[in-house]
Amino acid sequence: MGSQARRCAGHLASHCRRLIDLIKPDRHLIEVPDQPGRFRLVREMGCTEKEFLYWMPGALGTDAFEKVEGEIRLEQSRLQIRIRFQTLEPRRIALVSIPRLLITFEFETPDVQDIGVFLKRFDAYTRRGGG
């Protein structure tokens, strides 16, 4: 074999574990009591309502969603999603002012993995970072 690394089943298994971790749902996701298959997730995002709505077609993977005052509804195969958003007071740090939205996701699905797949795309599209 020489300089080539040997493959073994353990490497593949550990790699598969990492792939599963990629689609795990958010750790703050909670199941709604007495309503099996319904989940809720609450987040705060540092953006304006206009920015948030601008990102939605890319973050949701479609522009075929219903927008009602302060709410977005979307149905993707077995996953029904309702996203409510509410403007909060800006966060002020010295002279810097950061706009804030309170985002509440409500999911209905028989498989929690569907939520993980959805959130992975949503987060990849909406999270901004520096560096």
Residue, then its C-alpha position, 0 to 999 in steps of 0.5 A: m500500500g505504501s503511502q496510501a492510507r488504508r481504509c477501514a469500516g471504522h472510518l466510514a462509520s465515524h464519517c456517517r456519524r458526522l453526516i447524521d449530526l449535520i441533519k440533527p434538529d436544533r437542541h432548543l427544539i421542543e415538542v408541543p405537549d399533548q400534540p404529537g408530531r408538533f414542535r416549536l423553536v424560538r430564536e432571536m435574529g439580528c436583522t430587520e423584517k425587510e431583510f428577513l423576508y428578502w432571505m426567505p425564498g433562498a432559505l426556504g428553498t422556494d418562493a411558493f410560500e404564503k405570507v400573512e401579516g407577521e407569519i409565513r406558512l409553507e408545506q414541504s412534502r411531510l413537513q408543515i411549517r409556520i414561521r412567525f416573526q415579531t420586531l423587537e427593540p434594537r439591541r444597543i451596545a455603546l453607539v451600535s444599534i442591532p435590529r432584532l426579530l423574534i422568530t417562532f418556528e412551528f413544525e408539524t411532521p411525523d419525522v423529526q429528521d425533516i426538521g433537521v434538514f429544513l433547519k440546516r438549509f435555513d441556517a446556512y442561508t440566513r446566518r451571517g458571520g465575519g472573518 
